[in-house]
Amino acid sequence: MHFQWDWLCLGVLIISSVTAEIESEETLDADVEVEDFDKQSQETDVEREKSSLEVVYQTPKPTGEVYFTETFDGVLARWVLSKTKKDDVDDNTAKYDGRWEVEELKENTVPGDRGLVLKSVAKHHAISAMLTKAFIFDNKPLIVQYEVNFQDGIDCGGAYIKLLSSSDDLNLEHFFDKTPYTIMFGPDKCGEDYKLHFIFRHKNPKTGEYDEKHAKRPDVDLKKFYLDKKTHLYTLVLKPDDTFEILIDQSVVSKGSLLEDMVPPVNPPKEIDDPSDKKPEDWDERPKIPDPYAVKPDDWDEDEPSKIEDPDAVKPEGWLDDEPQYVPDPNAEKPKDWDEEMDGEWEAPQIPNPKCETAPGCGHWVRPMKNNPNYKGKWKAPMIDNPNYQGIWSPRKIPNPDYFEDPHPFEMTTVSAIGLELWSMTSDIYFDNFIICSEKEVADRWAADGWGLKKLVASANEPGMFSQLVTAAEDHPWLWVLYILTLALPVGLGVLFCWPVKKTDEDIDFQKMDISKQITKGKLKREELEDDEIELEEEKDNEDTAEDERREMEEIKRELIKKMCREDSSEVVGGGGEDIDDDEEENEVADGSQEEGDKSNRSGSEDEMKEADESTGSGDDPLKSVRKRRVRKD
C-alpha cells in the first residue's frame, strides 16, 4: 500500500513539473507573440521593437471614404472652444471655461500617441469641430467611433459626443447644451448609474418639432469600463434598414430597431384615451362585497381577550418568592470623586441574584398566559361576488389627432459638426481617434492602427497573477489568511499521503509469520489443492528435493559400508565369524534399501519423504538410519 502511495506522489510531482514547464512555454509564446508584432505591423503601419513596451507609433490613416477623422497628434487648428454661457445657471458656473489639453496617456503610454484630455473639475467644457464633409442620411450606414479612457476613474461626469445638426446659423463659438444635435452617443455616469447613451432627435412630420428618442439600456454590466483605467473603443452603427448596433471594444452590447426599441416610440399610437371621457358616478369597480344578508351569530363575543391565564399551571418547586431577581453588587465601591450633593445618594449597581441561578425562579410568581379558546375577534360579514361589478373603468379610445407614421426614422437631419459638451467632477478624461465613416471595414482598420496598439501595450504591461494577489491583499488584509490556508492544504495533504510511514512491530511480526509459513510449505508436501497447476509445480519441487536427498543417502551408505568393512576385517582377524555373516546381511539389506529408496524417491510418497527428513535432519548417526530402514523393510 505504501508502495502505491509513493508512486502516486511521484506522479503528482511529475505532473506539477510538466504543468510548470507548459506555463513557462505559454509565457514564452506570449512574449514571442509580442516580439513578433513587427510582422503584423506591415499591415497596421506599426513597428515594434524587441521589448513589449518599446514601440514606434505611427499616426493612423484612413483607408477609405471618411467624413471626419481626428488623432490629436498634430495641431488642433480646426477645433473651436466655446465662448458662450449656459442658460438658467449661476454665473459662476455658466461659462464654458473648462480646460482642455493634448497629452499622452498616464499609464500604458504609447510614445508619440496623444489624445484630447479634459483637465478641469466641476466646470463646463465645450469644444467642437466641423466635419470634412456633411453626412446625409440616405442609403449609406453611419458609423461613429472613438476612444475613451477614464484615467482617474469617474465620480460624476460624461464622455459622450454630439453630432451637430446642419443649419445656416451654426456657430461653433456659441456651441452649448441647447445647440441642435442629431445624435448623442457615448458613456455617462453619475453615482452608481452607469449609462451608455444613444439618443437621436426625431422631427415630427406634422408639427416640425423634435423629440428625443432614447435607446434601451444595454443588458451588460458597464461598471468595469468606467473603473479599470483602460482605453475602451465605443462604436455606433446605424443602418439604412432602420436598425442599430452599439459596440464596446468591438463587441456588440446592444442592438435593435429604431422603430421598436426606442423610448418613446418613433411613431405615436393610432388611438389615444378620450380626454373628455369621465367615469360615471355609479360605476362599481368592486369585484367582492360583504354579504348584506349575513348576521353575526348570537354566541359571538367580541369582548373575549385573545390571551388568558393558564388555570392548570403550577408554580415550580423551589421557587424563591422572597428573593428579588436583581440585588446590589456587594463588591461595588463608591467612586472617590462621588459628590452626593451634586450626584445624589450613591447606590451600588444591580446584578443578577446569585441565589436565582440554581432556583427555577425568583420573585412573585405569575401564571403564564395561553390562547383563549373562546376568542373570535371582531365579527365581519363574509365576502361574496359583487353582482353589480362592472370591471375597471377606462376612458374610451378615439383616433389620435397627432398620429403619423414615419417608416424610415434612419433618415435623420444632416450632420455637419462634432462636439463635446460635458460636465465632470473628475479630471483627466482621455479622448482619441475619432472617425465617422460609412464602411465597417474602414472603422475596424482605423481601430487596429490606434486602439489595437493601446490594447497590446496594456496587455504586455498587465501585472502577473502574483502581483494581482498581493495588490488585492493590500486592500483586503483578510485575504492573507485565505492565501495561507490555500497553500497549507496541498502541503498538508502531500505530507499526509507521501511521507514514508515507519513500520510497526505488528507489521514485522506479520511478515515473519508469512515467511515461516512459506518455508514450512516449501519443505513439506502440501495437502491436496483444487488447482491442478499448483499440484504439478509442488510435485516437481518434491522430486527435485527427493533426488538430492537420495544422493546424500548414497554417500552416507558408502561411508558406512567402508567403515563396517574395516571393523569386520579387524574382527575376522580376531575370530568373529558370526559378525561377518551379520555384516553381509546388513550389506544386502543396505543394497535392498538403496533400491527401495530409489523407487520411493521416484514415486514421491509422503511417508518416504518424512523418513528421509528424519534421517538427514535428526542427530542420529548413519548406522541408526540404516537400521531404521531395515526394520521398516522387514
N, C-alpha and C positions, 0 to 999 in steps of 0.2 A: 504493500500500500504506500509506504514511504517512497519507494522507488518510482511509483506512478506520479506522486506529487512533485518529486524532483524533476521529472520530465515535463510536467505541466508548467512549473515555474520557469524552466529553461525555455519552453516555447513562448511564454509571455514575454520574457526578456528579448528573445529574438524578434518577435512581432513589434515590440516597442522600438527596438533599434531600427527595424526596417521602416516603420512609420516616421521616425525622426528623419531618416535619410530621404524619404519621399517628400516630407515637408520642406527639407532644405533644398531638394531639387526643384520643388514648386517655387520656392523663393527665388532660386537662381533663374528659373524660367521667367518669373515676373520681371526680374532685373533685365533679363535678356530682351523681353518684350519692350521694356522701357528704352534699352540701349538701341534696339532695332528700329526705333521710331524714325530714324533717318531714312529708311526705305519708304515709309509711308509719307514722309514729308515731300516727296516728289509730286504727290497728288494734292497735298494740302498746303504746299509752299511754306512748310515749317521745317527748319533744320534743327536737329537735336544732337547735343554733344554726348560724351560718354556718361557723364553724371546725369541722374534723373532730374536734377534741378537746374542744370546749366542748359538753357535753351536759347535759341536765336529766333526772336519773334519777328514776323513779317505781317504788316497790316493786311487784313482780309480784303479781297477784291471780289466784287460780284461777278458771276459768270453768265448772267442772263439779263433780261429786262427787269429793271427795278424802278420804283417810284421815289425811294428815299433810302439812303444808307448813311450811317454815321459810326465811326470807330473812336472818335475823340483823340486820335493820335496826332492830329495836326492842329491848326488854329481853328478857333470857333467863330469864324467870321460870319457865318450865316445864322448863328443863334442869337436871339434877342431877349434881353432881360426886360421883364415887365416894369413899367413905371407908374402904374395906376394903384388904386386902393380898392379894398373890398367894401361892398355896401353893408350897411347895418352892423358895423363892427366898431369897437372902440378905436379911436385914432392911434393909440399906442401900438396896436397890433394890426391895423388895417393895411399898412403898407406891405408891399411885396419886396421886403428888404432882406430876405434870406440869402445867404451867401452860397455861391457855387464855386467849386474848384475842379480842375482836371488833375487827377493823381493816379498813381499806381495802387494796386491792392495792398492792404496791410499784411495779409497772410497769403501764402501760396502765390507770391508775386511772379509774374512773367515779365522779365526785363524788356522794357520798350513798349509794353501794353499799358495803356492808360484809359481811364473812364471818367465820366462826369459824376462828381460826388457832392451830395447835399451836406453842407457843413454846419448850418445853424440849427439851434434848438428853440422850439416854441416861437417860430416865426413862419410867415407865409413865404413860399417860394414859387416863382413863376418864370419859366423860360420856354421859348418856342422857336421853331424854325419852319420855313416854307419847304414843301416837297419839291423834288426835282421837276415833277410834273403831276398834275392833279389826277387822282384816281376816280374814275367814273364807274359806277356800279351798273355794268351791262351784262356781258357774257363771260367775264373772267373772274376767277376767285380773288379774294382779298386775303393776303397773308401778312400778318403783323407779328414781328418777333424782336425780342430784346432780352438783355441780361440784367439781373438784379442781384446784389449781394448786400445783405444786412450785416455789415462788418462788426457792429457792436450790438447785434440783436435789434429788437424793436419793442418799444413800450406802447406807443400810440402814434400811428402815422401810416401814410400810404406810399406806394411806389408805382402807381398806375399812370398811364399815359392817356392823352385825349387826342383824337383825330378831329381837327377843327374843320367845321363846315365852310365850304367856299361861299364867299359873299363879296360884294363890291366894297363894303366898308370894313373888311377885316384888317385890323392894325395890331401887329404883334406887340407893340409897346403898350397897348391897352388890354393885353390878354389877362383875364381874371376869371373868377369862378362862374360868372354868368355869360361868358363868351360862348356862342352856339357851337356845339360839337356834334359830330355824327356818331362816334363810337368812343366809349371809355373802357379801357381794358387794363387789368393788372392787379397785383396783390394790395391788400389793405388790412390793417389790424388795429384794434383798439381794445384794451383789456384782454379778455380771453376769447374774443370773437375774431376768428381768422377767416378772411374772405378772399375770394378771387373774383373780381368784378368782370362781367361782360354786360355792358349796357349800350343799347343803341336808341337813338331818338327817332321816333316814327312820326311822320307827318300825316295828320288826319286829312284824307282827301276831300272831306266835306267842309270842315271848318278851317283847314290850313294850320291848325295848332299842332304842336309837337308834344308827344308823350314819351316818357322814358319806359323802356321795356327791359326788364332785368332777367338774366338767365338764372335758372335754378341753381342752388348751391351744389357744388361737387360732392360726391359721396365719399371722397378720400379724406384722410386726415392731413390738413395743411400745416400743422404746427411745426413739423420738422423743417419745412422750407424757410421758416422765419427765424429759427433759433440755431441752426447748425453752422452759421457764418460761412457758408459756401456759396459760390456763384451758381445761380439757377437760371435756366432758359425758359422763358414764357412765350408761348406761341398761340395765336388765334387764327383759325382758318374759317373763312366764310365762303360758301359755295353758291353758285347761281341757282342751285336746286333748293334754296332756302333751308339749308342745313348748316350746322356749325360744329366745330371741334375746338376744344381747349386742351393744350398740352403743356406739361411741365417736364423739362429735361427730355423732350421728345417722346414722352409717354402720355397717352390720352387720359385725362382726368374727368372730362365732361364732354358730352356731345348731345345733340338734339336737333329739334326743328324750330325755326323762327316762328312758325305758325302755331305750334302746340306746346313748346317748352319755355315760353316766356311769361313773365308775370308783370303786369296783367297781360292777357292775350292781345295779340295784334288786332284781331277783328272782334268787335263787340258782339254781344249776343243779339239774336234776331228779335227776341221778345224780352220785355222787362216788366217788373211789377207796376201795376197801375198806382201812381202816387195818390190819386184821389179816392181810391177804394179804402174803406174803413170797416173794421169788424163790427157786426151788429151787436147790440147790447144783450140780446137774448141768446147769443151763440154760446153753447155749452161745450167746453173742451175737456170736461172731467170724464175719464174712462170708468172710474169707480166712484160710488157714492155710498154713504151709510144707509143701511136698511131702515127706511122710515117706519116700518111696521114692527121692528124689533123692540122688545120690552125687557127691562132689567129684571132678572129673577128675584123673587121675594127673599131668598136666603143669601142674597149677595150683600155682604157687609163691606162697605168701602173703608170703614174705620179700623179694620183689623190691621195691627202692625205687621211688618214683614219679618221681624225677629222677636222671639220671646225667650224667657229664661228656661233652661232645661230643668224640669222638676225632678228628673231622675239622677241628676248629678250629685255626687257625694264628695265632700271635702276629703282630700287625700290625707292619709295618716301621716303624722309628723309635721303637719302644717303649723308654722310658728306664727300664731296670731299676734303675739305681743312684741314681735321683733319687726322693726322697720326695715324696708328694703335698702336704705342707704343710711350710713352713720358717719359722723365726723371722723376725719383721718386722725388717728391718735398720734401719729408721728409728725404731723404738721406743726410748724412753729410760726409764730407771728413774725413777720419781717421786722427788721430793726428800724427801718425807716417808716413804719406804720404810724400814722398820726390819727388817733381816734377822733380828734376834733375835726380834722379835715376829711378823714376816710371813713369815719364811723366806727362802731364796735367791730372788732375783728372776729371772724368766725372761721373755724377750720373748714377746709373743703370737704365735700361729701364723697364717700367711696362706697362701693357695694358692701353690704353687710356680710362679713365672713361667715356668720352662722347660717346664712341662707344658701350657701354654696352646697351644703350637704343635705339640706332640707327640701321637700317638694315646693315650698314657697313660704313667703313671709307676708305679714300684714293682714289686713282684713280680707277674708275670702269672699269672693263674689261668684255666684253661679254663672257658668258660661251660657251664651246665647245660642239658640238654634233657630232654624227656619220655622216660621209659623205655618202649620198645615192649613189653616183657615184663611190665610191671606190671599186675596184675589185682585187687589188694586182697584183703580178706578174703572168703572164699567163703561164700555164703549160699544156702540151698535156695530155689528159685523158689516163689512163692505160687500156690496153687490154691484153688478154691471149697471152702468147708467143707461136707462132706456132712452134718454134724450141726448146721448153722446153724439156729437156732430163732427168729431175729428179736430185736428189742429187747424186753425184758420190761417189762411194765407191770401194775400191780395190776388186778384185776378191778373192775368197776363195781357199785355197789349203790345202791339208792334213797336219796336224800338225806333223812335224817330231819328236817332243818331246812327242807326246801323249802316255799316258799309262793309264791303268785302275787298280786302287787298290780297290777291292771290300770290303776289311776289314781293314780300317785305324786304327781300335782298336789295331791291332797287332803292337804295337809300340816297341821302343827299351827298353830293360830290364832296370829296375830301381834298383840301389843298394845303394843310399845315399840320404839324405835330407839336404837342406841347405837354409840359409837366407843370401842373398847378397843385402844390402839395403843402400840407401842414404836418409837422412831425415833432415829437418830443424826444427823438433820438437822432443823433447826427451820423455822418459818415455812411449814408446810403449810397451805394455804388451802382451806376448805370453804364451800360456799354453795348456796343454793336447792335444798333437799331437797323432794321431793314423792313421795308414794305415792298412786296412784290406780288406776283400772281402765280408763280410756279413753286411747288413744294420742294422740288429738287434744288432750286436756287437757294431757298432758305436753309435746306439741310447742308448744302455745301458751305454756305456762309457760317453756319453753326460749327461745322467741323474745323474751319480755319480759326475760329475765335473761342467759343465756349468749349469745344473739344480739347483744345490745348490747355485751358484752365483746369478742366476736369482731370486731365492726365497729370498735370503738376500736383494738383491736390491729392490725387491717389498716391503718387510717389512719396509725398510728404506725410501721408497718413501714419499716425503712431501705431506701433505694433500692439499685439494683444496684451503683453505685459505692461506696457506703458498705460494703456487704457484702464487696466485693472488697478494700477497704482493710483492713477488720477481719480478713479471712482472712489477708492478707499480714502483718499484725502478729503473728499467731500462728505463721505459717509464712513466714519471710522469703524462702525459696527461690521463693515464688510471684511475687516481683517479676521474676525472670528470665523466667518464663513470660509475664507481662504484657507485658514489653518486646518479647519475640520475637513475641508475638501482634500487637502494634501495628506492629512494624517490617516484618512480612511484607507486609501490604497496601500500606504506603507504598513499600516497595522495588519491588513489582510495578507500582504506579502510575507510579513514576519510569521503570522499565524500558520500559513499553509506551506511556506517554502523553507522555514528554518528546520534543520535536522533534529529529530526527536531522539533523545537518549534512550537506549534500550533498557528496560527494567529487568529485574531478576526473574519475573514471571515469564517474559519473552524468552530469556536464555534457557530456563528450565523447560519451556515448551519445545524449543528447538532440540534440546538434548534428548528429550523423550522421543521425538521424531527420529533422530539419528539412531538411537538404541534399537528402536523398532525396525529400522531398515537393516541394521547389522544382523539382528536375530533372524529376520526373514531371509537374509542372504545366506546364512549358514545352514538353516534348517529348511527342509522341504515344506513349502506352503500347503495348506489344505486345498481341497478342490475348489476351483474357481469356475464361475459360469462363463467367463470369457476364454475361448479356445486359444487365442493368440498368446495370452499371458501364460497359460499352461505349457505351451510349446517352448516359450523362452525359458521358463523355470526348469523344464526337463533338460534343455540343452545345458544350462548352467550347472545342474546337478551332475550330468555326465562328465563335464569337464572337471568338476571337483572330485568325483569318484576316481577318475583316471589318475589325477595327481596323487591321491591317497593310495591307490593301488601300487604305483611305482615306489612310493615311500615304504610301503609294507614289504615289497620285494627286497629292497635294500636291507631292511631290518632283518628279514628272514635269512638272507645270505650271511649277514654278520653273525646271526645266532647259530647257524649251521657250522660256520667255521669255528666258532668258539666251542661248540659242543664237540666237534670233531677233535679239537685239540685236547679237551678234557677227557674224551673217551679213549684216545690213544694213550694218554698217561695212565688211565685206569686199567687198560688192557695189559699194559706192561706189569701192572700190579696184580693181575689175575681176576678182574671183574668181568666175566663173560656175560652175565645177565644184563648188565648195563649196556653192553654193546647191542644186544637184541632190542633193548628198550629204545636205544638211540635210533636204531634203524627204523623201528616202528614210528618213532616220533618224526623221523625224516619223511617217511612215507605219508604220515599224517600231514606233515607240513606241506609236502608237494600236493597232496589232495586238497588241502585247504587253500593252496595257491590257486589251483584250478577252480575251486568253488568261488574263490574271491574274484577271479576274472569273470565268471558267469554272473555273479551277483552284482559286480560293478557295472556290467553292461546292462543289466535289467534296471538298475537304479531303484531297487526296492527300498522301502523306508527302514526296515529292520537292519539291513546291512549297512546303511548309511549311519545309523545310530551306533552300531558296534564299531564301525571304522572311526567315528569321532571319539568313542570311549578309548579305543586302543591307542590313538595318537594324542589325545588331549589329557589322558589321566597320568598319574605319577607312577604307574606300574612299569616294570622292566619288560624288555622284548619277550622273555620267556613266558611270562604270565600271559601275555597277549596271545601267544601261540597256543597255550594250553586252553585258553578260553575258547578259541576256535575249534580245538579238537573235541572238547566236551560238547560243544554245540553240534558238531558233526555226528558224534556218537548218538 
